[in-house]
Amino acid sequence: MSTLKELYGKTVKVLSSDPTDAGAEGQVWYNSTEGAFKTVLNFGSWSAGGNLGTARYVAGATGDTSAGLYAGGIPSAIPEGSEVEEYNGTSWSEVNNLPETRWAFSIAGTQTSAIAAGGYSAPLSGYTATSREYDGTNWTTGGSMNTSRRNFNSCGTQTAALAAGGIPPPGTAVSNASEEYNGSAWTSGNSINTARQYGFMIGTIPNAFLAGGSTPGPTTLTNHENYDGTSWTESATDLVTSGGGNNGGGTITSAIVAQGGAQGNTGSQTFDGTAWATSATLATDKNSRAGGGTTQNNSYVAGGGPVPAGTSTATEEFNQSIYSPIAATWASGGALSTGRESMSSAGTQTAALAVGGRVGPPGASTAVESYDGSSMSSAPSLNTARQYAGGCGTQTAAITYANFPVSGATEEYNGSSWSTQPNSMATARRSFASFGIQTAALAAGGTTGPATQTATEEYNGTSWTAGGALSQARQYFAGAGIETSGLVFGGSDNPNVTKYTNTEEYGGTSWTAGGVLPTGTSDLMGCGATQTAALAFGGYQPSKVATTVEYDGSAWSSKPAMGGATAGGSGAGTNVAGLSIGGSPAETGVEEFTGEIVQLDYKTLTSS
């Protein structure tokens, strides 16, 4: 019998407590406190879901296990189909058909807001570039792709979709072309590095990746490429096993792909944002499945073929069951020395600044306080007392701008002192949304007095220039992200009567509509590192609330409420490590948000 030393190259470690890092997966250790041998296996499982009403393969699919969408494809009885089915987590049901038969195409978006494009359609004379948009009930015509193609990949949303690869006519070579859809038209983007078909694409613009696939022949691929909104770059990590006909779901840091290709390939692989790992086996060995998933744990694949071996109605759902989530929470943090509202902020949960703000009579303050994750301490004061201002950056490289009465004055912080900058904003304002860093900051909306604004301005570290205008003029709203991948949400009219649910996303040039807040809210706080990972909390609806919601790039979802209702404060940090500072009227309270934690489930080894 071989020993662990011989098989693994290491002896069993003796530990007083179980390791908590992902590197523990697959290792064996002796827990001396518990007197037991233990391990962690990151393997998950596939389980059977409800069957499709119509067996088919090379269809298009999106959504997740609670709201799936499956369309077109080649059924058992050729000719091609136009059938569309929706999944509710238990069963599939027939809904309105596509306007034409279509197969080998791709769908991006959700069950109620999807874009289906390209593929092959006999009524449309073979290869097609046409797009169809779905609103949860009806299909309507969208913009046509620049390159007609089949067997390609797509991801994103109905108003911000990404497509790449595939086979254009006459069908003898694979393409490296990529395109982006803005809700009305497709525009050509930079090419992928490795031309391919039947790969696996996941993410949203500007954070997506494409992995695997094949070339005619076929030669299967392991290549993994990342997309940053402009260019494709080769990743340092590839799929463990090459394959075409890949499908699955998740995010760019937590994905699952079920491999297709030749009959007999039932493997799957997971991606944790750093590396691919072999995962669980599927029950069916069909190729050309279609599927989706907004997270790794609500991903599915369904159908598959090929003809004449038999098309499938089977649905399989993935569950990474060896991980146990610890629910997100809010907890009290170290209080401000001076209670205030309508301040600006910068930094992270453990290294933040609370800048200026309203302290009641006499009003605006020059006070700045620094937060280290447990307590507040005095920091160098502003040169100008400010309230209803904007701000962003880090604890040692921050910026604050504007004021009440309305002003466009700007100050920068270097970790030691504040300096007034020679260039002010073009539009003096207050009560606007802000996000970014000191050398790439943004101000949007707000009010100049009686009128709310749509104007956006961008700061490059030296001067302010005009950016794309908001579609909704508003004040008392919040923002998150960076200048090239940010968002704003909520707010109100002037005089703060109508509360808005609008979310708008900014890509560095223009604003587009995003997901809708569950309830119109003004004077709310926000934080987040990117457009696809943000928090909104507190505010007036019309009274003060403790509500917390999280944004994933397409929709807002409920999270645990704050410890107490608050409004008019400021937010810092990320969607998994956020900070709420102060509030109205002149509150000192600080709360810390910790996102859901996924911990390892440990297995005790026995001799049986």
BALO-271497 format. One record per residue (C-alpha): x, y, z; residue in three letters. Coordinates in steps of 0.05 Angstrom, whole numbers, padded with zeros to 5 digits, always signed. Example, Ala and Ser with C-alpha at 12.3 -4.5 7.8 and 13.67 -1.06 7.14 Angstrom:
residues 2
+00246-00090+00156ALA/+00273-00021+00143SER/
//
This chain:
residues 608
+00000+00000+00000MET/+00026+00069-00018SER/+00033+00122+00036THR/+00010+00193+00032LEU/+00082+00214+00030LYS/+00093+00171-00031GLU/+00030+00194-00067LEU/+00029+00268-00048TYR/+00101+00283-00031GLY/+00085+00308+00039LYS/+00072+00278+00107THR/+00009+00292+00146VAL/+00012+00359+00183LYS/-00008+00364+00256VAL/-00049+00427+00267LEU/-00085+00454+00329SER/-00140+00484+00285SER/-00166+00474+00215ASP/-00135+00517+00160PRO/-00181+00569+00130THR/-00149+00585+00063ASP/-00169+00555-00004ALA/-00102+00519-00007GLY/-00129+00469+00043ALA/-00171+00436-00011GLU/-00147+00365-00024GLY/-00098+00365+00035GLN/-00101+00319+00095VAL/-00082+00341+00165TRP/-00088+00317+00237TYR/-00128+00365+00282ASN/-00094+00354+00350SER/-00149+00392+00387THR/-00203+00347+00359GLU/-00160+00284+00354GLY/-00182+00271+00282ALA/-00155+00267+00211PHE/-00190+00318+00167LYS/-00193+00344+00095THR/-00230+00391+00049VAL/-00252+00370-00021LEU/-00275+00425-00069ASN/-00318+00383-00114PHE/-00391+00404-00113GLY/-00444+00363-00150SER/-00493+00364-00208TRP/-00565+00345-00194SER/-00625+00333-00239ALA/-00673+00390-00252GLY/-00739+00393-00290GLY/-00738+00367-00361ASN/-00747+00411-00422LEU/-00812+00405-00459GLY/-00776+00396-00525THR/-00711+00357-00533ALA/-00659+00396-00573ARG/-00586+00417-00580TYR/-00545+00477-00604VAL/-00599+00522-00573ALA/-00589+00589-00539GLY/-00598+00597-00463ALA/-00588+00647-00407THR/-00615+00663-00337GLY/-00605+00616-00278ASP/-00637+00558-00240THR/-00694+00601-00214SER/-00707+00640-00278ALA/-00679+00605-00339GLY/-00691+00619-00413LEU/-00680+00567-00468TYR/-00694+00581-00541ALA/-00688+00552-00611GLY/-00641+00494-00627GLY/-00648+00431-00667ILE/-00700+00383-00640PRO/-00704+00308-00651SER/-00750+00318-00710ALA/-00714+00364-00758ILE/-00727+00419-00784PRO/-00699+00468-00734GLU/-00743+00496-00680GLY/-00765+00564-00655SER/-00793+00540-00589GLU/-00778+00581-00526VAL/-00784+00555-00454GLU/-00776+00588-00386GLU/-00752+00554-00322TYR/-00777+00570-00252ASN/-00730+00525-00214GLY/-00776+00465-00218THR/-00804+00459-00288SER/-00799+00488-00358TRP/-00860+00519-00392SER/-00873+00540-00464GLU/-00876+00615-00478VAL/-00877+00657-00542ASN/-00834+00628-00598ASN/-00777+00663-00633LEU/-00800+00698-00697PRO/-00761+00647-00737GLU/-00725+00580-00728THR/-00655+00591-00703ARG/-00597+00548-00679TRP/-00522+00553-00662ALA/-00535+00624-00636PHE/-00523+00657-00569SER/-00565+00693-00516ILE/-00543+00744-00464ALA/-00582+00776-00408GLY/-00637+00750-00363THR/-00704+00714-00369GLN/-00740+00780-00374THR/-00688+00821-00411SER/-00649+00782-00463ALA/-00615+00792-00530ILE/-00611+00733-00579ALA/-00564+00743-00638ALA/-00533+00710-00698GLY/-00533+00635-00711GLY/-00564+00597-00769TYR/-00635+00605-00791SER/-00667+00571-00852ALA/-00722+00624-00860PRO/-00668+00678-00859LEU/-00627+00643-00914SER/-00575+00609-00871GLY/-00524+00649-00831TYR/-00556+00709-00799THR/-00533+00773-00764ALA/-00602+00791-00738THR/-00617+00802-00665SER/-00681+00792-00625ARG/-00696+00824-00558GLU/-00739+00790-00505TYR/-00776+00827-00450ASP/-00803+00766-00414GLY/-00864+00762-00459THR/-00850+00783-00531ASN/-00792+00781-00581TRP/-00777+00845-00620THR/-00724+00863-00672THR/-00658+00889-00646GLY/-00596+00915-00682GLY/-00559+00869-00730SER/-00489+00844-00716MET/-00433+00868-00761ASN/-00410+00796-00774THR/-00461+00741-00785SER/-00437+00678-00750ARG/-00456+00615-00714ARG/-00426+00574-00656ASN/-00402+00638-00621PHE/-00403+00660-00549ASN/-00436+00719-00513SER/-00447+00747-00444CYS/-00471+00811-00409GLY/-00539+00844-00410THR/-00590+00864-00462GLN/-00563+00935-00463THR/-00489+00916-00455ALA/-00475+00850-00489ALA/-00409+00822-00514LEU/-00400+00770-00569ALA/-00337+00737-00597ALA/-00312+00681-00641GLY/-00355+00633-00680GLY/-00358+00613-00753ILE/-00377+00663-00806PRO/-00398+00642-00877PRO/-00378+00601-00915PRO/-00366+00559-00853GLY/-00295+00536-00864THR/-00256+00577-00813ALA/-00266+00605-00743VAL/-00268+00679-00729SER/-00231+00723-00679ASN/-00280+00781-00685ALA/-00314+00811-00624SER/-00372+00859-00619GLU/-00410+00899-00565GLU/-00484+00914-00563TYR/-00510+00977-00529ASN/-00584+00961-00531GLY/-00595+00985-00602SER/-00533+00973-00644ALA/-00472+00927-00649TRP/-00402+00957-00656THR/-00339+00920-00674SER/-00286+00914-00619GLY/-00215+00888-00615ASN/-00204+00816-00636SER/-00195+00757-00590ILE/-00125+00728-00592ASN/-00145+00657-00610THR/-00201+00648-00660ALA/-00250+00595-00637ARG/-00321+00568-00635GLN/-00361+00536-00578TYR/-00322+00568-00521GLY/-00346+00591-00453PHE/-00356+00665-00441MET/-00377+00697-00375ILE/-00380+00766-00343GLY/-00403+00836-00361THR/-00371+00894-00399ILE/-00317+00913-00380PRO/-00299+00850-00341ASN/-00307+00784-00379ALA/-00269+00723-00401PHE/-00271+00671-00457LEU/-00243+00601-00446ALA/-00238+00536-00484GLY/-00274+00521-00549GLY/-00249+00490-00613SER/-00227+00501-00685THR/-00255+00463-00745PRO/-00224+00395-00747GLY/-00236+00398-00690PRO/-00177+00418-00647THR/-00201+00433-00576THR/-00172+00490-00536LEU/-00154+00507-00465THR/-00138+00581-00477ASN/-00168+00631-00428HIS/-00172+00705-00448GLU/-00194+00765-00406ASN/-00231+00826-00432TYR/-00224+00894-00398ASP/-00274+00933-00440GLY/-00224+00948-00495THR/-00174+00892-00506SER/-00168+00816-00499TRP/-00107+00790-00463THR/-00083+00718-00452GLU/-00092+00694-00381SER/-00037+00659-00343ALA/-00085+00602-00326THR/-00120+00556-00376ASP/-00173+00503-00371LEU/-00149+00438-00340VAL/-00178+00398-00398THR/-00190+00425-00468SER/-00259+00422-00497GLY/-00310+00452-00543GLY/-00385+00458-00533GLY/-00373+00488-00463ASN/-00430+00519-00424ASN/-00447+00540-00353GLY/-00451+00602-00312GLY/-00426+00644-00254GLY/-00381+00705-00250THR/-00309+00721-00270ILE/-00286+00700-00200THR/-00332+00641-00189SER/-00353+00601-00250ALA/-00373+00531-00269ILE/-00367+00502-00340VAL/-00396+00436-00363ALA/-00355+00410-00421GLN/-00387+00385-00484GLY/-00353+00364-00548GLY/-00351+00290-00565ALA/-00398+00239-00533GLN/-00371+00213-00468GLY/-00346+00280-00441ASN/-00384+00290-00376THR/-00332+00331-00340GLY/-00338+00401-00310SER/-00289+00452-00284GLN/-00294+00510-00234THR/-00257+00576-00236PHE/-00244+00617-00173ASP/-00216+00680-00207GLY/-00145+00652-00205THR/-00144+00581-00230ALA/-00187+00526-00262TRP/-00198+00461-00224ALA/-00231+00395-00242THR/-00301+00389-00213SER/-00360+00341-00211ALA/-00384+00294-00266THR/-00451+00305-00301LEU/-00501+00249-00308ALA/-00510+00259-00383THR/-00457+00258-00437ASP/-00491+00302-00488LYS/-00454+00355-00528ASN/-00477+00424-00549SER/-00517+00436-00486ARG/-00539+00507-00469ALA/-00545+00539-00401GLY/-00532+00597-00355GLY/-00524+00621-00284GLY/-00514+00688-00249THR/-00473+00653-00195THR/-00435+00588-00193GLN/-00487+00557-00148ASN/-00548+00574-00191ASN/-00519+00550-00257SER/-00551+00499-00302TYR/-00542+00464-00369VAL/-00599+00433-00409ALA/-00613+00394-00473GLY/-00557+00370-00518GLY/-00548+00322-00574GLY/-00528+00301-00624PRO/-00575+00273-00676VAL/-00581+00215-00691PRO/-00554+00190-00624ALA/-00612+00226-00591GLY/-00627+00296-00567THR/-00640+00307-00493SER/-00691+00342-00449THR/-00648+00335-00387ALA/-00631+00394-00342THR/-00574+00390-00292GLU/-00562+00441-00237GLU/-00495+00454-00202PHE/-00487+00459-00126ASN/-00420+00474-00094GLN/-00446+00442-00031SER/-00380+00433+00007ILE/-00379+00508+00020TYR/-00422+00538+00075SER/-00441+00612+00071PRO/-00438+00657+00132ILE/-00492+00711+00123ALA/-00474+00783+00111ALA/-00478+00829+00171THR/-00475+00900+00196TRP/-00437+00915+00260ALA/-00423+00979+00299SER/-00356+01012+00287GLY/-00317+01067+00322GLY/-00359+01131+00325ALA/-00342+01200+00297LEU/-00316+01250+00347SER/-00363+01302+00318THR/-00432+01283+00292GLY/-00446+01305+00222ARG/-00483+01293+00157GLU/-00475+01309+00083SER/-00400+01298+00085MET/-00355+01266+00033SER/-00311+01205+00044SER/-00254+01165+00015ALA/-00218+01099+00026GLY/-00235+01030+00051THR/-00268+00999+00112GLN/-00201+00996+00148THR/-00170+01060+00121ALA/-00222+01114+00109ALA/-00232+01189+00114LEU/-00294+01227+00136ALA/-00287+01296+00105VAL/-00324+01360+00124GLY/-00399+01356+00129GLY/-00456+01392+00163ARG/-00453+01396+00239VAL/-00516+01437+00250GLY/-00507+01510+00270PRO/-00459+01539+00248PRO/-00465+01491+00188GLY/-00406+01469+00145ALA/-00344+01440+00178SER/-00270+01436+00161THR/-00262+01374+00205ALA/-00232+01311+00177VAL/-00228+01245+00214GLU/-00188+01183+00197SER/-00214+01112+00208TYR/-00169+01051+00218ASP/-00222+00997+00221GLY/-00237+01006+00295SER/-00234+01079+00315SER/-00235+01150+00288MET/-00179+01200+00300SER/-00168+01272+00280SER/-00135+01285+00212ALA/-00111+01351+00180PRO/-00169+01399+00168SER/-00196+01425+00102LEU/-00177+01495+00079ASN/-00251+01510+00066THR/-00310+01487+00108ALA/-00354+01442+00064ARG/-00422+01408+00066GLN/-00462+01372+00011TYR/-00395+01362-00025ALA/-00369+01303-00064GLY/-00306+01263-00054GLY/-00268+01199-00068CYS/-00199+01168-00069GLY/-00158+01135-00014THR/-00138+01153+00056GLN/-00072+01182+00031THR/-00094+01208-00037ALA/-00164+01238-00030ALA/-00203+01293-00064ILE/-00264+01334-00044THR/-00302+01382-00089TYR/-00361+01431-00089ALA/-00399+01459-00029ASN/-00462+01492-00003PHE/-00474+01549-00019PRO/-00459+01522-00088VAL/-00386+01520-00107SER/-00338+01484-00153GLY/-00276+01490-00110ALA/-00231+01429-00105THR/-00182+01406-00052GLU/-00133+01347-00054GLU/-00103+01308+00004TYR/-00034+01275+00004ASN/-00038+01240+00071GLY/-00009+01300+00108SER/-00046+01363+00085SER/-00101+01390+00041TRP/-00085+01437-00017SER/-00134+01479-00056THR/-00130+01466-00130GLN/-00128+01523-00182PRO/-00181+01492-00227ASN/-00253+01489-00202SER/-00312+01451-00231MET/-00346+01484-00290ALA/-00415+01478-00257THR/-00418+01498-00184ALA/-00465+01451-00148ARG/-00482+01410-00086ARG/-00518+01346-00067SER/-00491+01306-00125PHE/-00462+01235-00134ALA/-00387+01223-00136SER/-00339+01165-00145PHE/-00269+01148-00171GLY/-00198+01163-00148ILE/-00159+01228-00139GLN/-00133+01228-00210THR/-00197+01202-00243ALA/-00257+01230-00204ALA/-00328+01241-00226LEU/-00385+01287-00205ALA/-00456+01276-00233ALA/-00521+01313-00225GLY/-00537+01352-00162GLY/-00568+01420-00157THR/-00546+01491-00171THR/-00602+01519-00129GLY/-00673+01513-00155PRO/-00658+01464-00211ALA/-00630+01393-00209THR/-00576+01377-00260GLN/-00557+01323-00310THR/-00486+01350-00320ALA/-00427+01304-00309THR/-00355+01327-00299GLU/-00291+01287-00297GLU/-00226+01305-00261TYR/-00159+01280-00287ASN/-00116+01304-00229GLY/-00108+01373-00258THR/-00172+01399-00289SER/-00246+01386-00297TRP/-00278+01369-00364THR/-00348+01354-00386ALA/-00372+01281-00388GLY/-00436+01249-00413GLY/-00501+01276-00385ALA/-00546+01235-00340LEU/-00614+01217-00368SER/-00647+01234-00301GLN/-00634+01301-00268ALA/-00630+01289-00192ARG/-00601+01308-00125GLN/-00588+01272-00059TYR/-00565+01207-00092PHE/-00503+01163-00087ALA/-00450+01131-00131GLY/-00398+01076-00132ALA/-00343+01048-00175GLY/-00289+01081-00217ILE/-00292+01132-00273GLU/-00294+01080-00328THR/-00339+01031-00292SER/-00385+01068-00244GLY/-00458+01077-00228LEU/-00506+01124-00192VAL/-00573+01107-00160PHE/-00633+01136-00124GLY/-00641+01210-00109GLY/-00698+01259-00115SER/-00724+01320-00149ASP/-00721+01390-00119ASN/-00754+01400-00068PRO/-00739+01327-00049ASN/-00810+01301-00058VAL/-00806+01250-00114THR/-00758+01193-00096LYS/-00724+01158-00155TYR/-00709+01084-00167THR/-00665+01097-00228ASN/-00596+01067-00234THR/-00549+01093-00288GLU/-00483+01062-00307GLU/-00423+01100-00333TYR/-00370+01071-00379GLY/-00324+01131-00383GLY/-00362+01167-00437THR/-00438+01160-00430SER/-00492+01136-00383TRP/-00538+01076-00395THR/-00598+01050-00356ALA/-00584+00998-00303GLY/-00626+00957-00255GLY/-00681+00990-00215VAL/-00678+01000-00139LEU/-00735+00963-00103PRO/-00759+01029-00073THR/-00748+01102-00091GLY/-00697+01129-00042THR/-00662+01196-00030SER/-00605+01215+00017ASP/-00579+01144+00013LEU/-00507+01122+00019MET/-00467+01077-00027GLY/-00400+01043-00038CYS/-00367+00993-00084GLY/-00306+00981-00126ALA/-00338+00971-00194THR/-00402+00977-00234GLN/-00418+00903-00221THR/-00407+00902-00145ALA/-00440+00959-00105ALA/-00481+00971-00042LEU/-00537+01021-00029ALA/-00560+01031+00043PHE/-00602+01077+00086GLY/-00638+01139+00061GLY/-00709+01167+00061TYR/-00768+01127+00031GLN/-00798+01178+00053PRO/-00778+01166+00127SER/-00709+01141+00146LYS/-00695+01067+00132VAL/-00642+01015+00148ALA/-00651+00980+00081THR/-00589+00950+00046THR/-00588+00925-00026VAL/-00531+00899-00070GLU/-00520+00910-00144TYR/-00488+00856-00189ASP/-00485+00895-00254GLY/-00557+00881-00274SER/-00603+00878-00214ALA/-00609+00899-00140TRP/-00620+00845-00087SER/-00636+00851-00013SER/-00583+00845+00040LYS/-00587+00848+00117PRO/-00612+00915+00144ALA/-00567+00963+00181MET/-00568+00966+00256GLY/-00609+01029+00255GLY/-00645+01073+00204ALA/-00601+01129+00178THR/-00597+01178+00120ALA/-00553+01234+00094GLY/-00487+01202+00116GLY/-00430+01178+00072SER/-00405+01110+00048GLY/-00336+01081+00036ALA/-00305+01014+00019GLY/-00333+00957-00023THR/-00395+00914-00029ASN/-00363+00861+00016VAL/-00328+00908+00065ALA/-00369+00972+00068GLY/-00372+01030+00116LEU/-00430+01077+00135SER/-00408+01142+00167ILE/-00452+01193+00203GLY/-00521+01215+00182GLY/-00577+01264+00194SER/-00584+01300+00240PRO/-00510+01305+00256ALA/-00501+01232+00276GLU/-00436+01202+00302THR/-00453+01130+00286GLY/-00409+01086+00243VAL/-00429+01017+00218GLU/-00387+00965+00182GLU/-00416+00917+00130PHE/-00385+00848+00119THR/-00410+00811+00058GLY/-00429+00738+00056GLU/-00369+00695+00073ILE/-00362+00627+00041VAL/-00325+00581+00088GLN/-00296+00512+00077LEU/-00335+00451+00101ASP/-00286+00404+00134TYR/-00292+00328+00128LYS/-00269+00282+00183THR/-00235+00220+00157LEU/-00250+00152+00187THR/-00223+00083+00176SER/-00288+00056+00148SER/
//
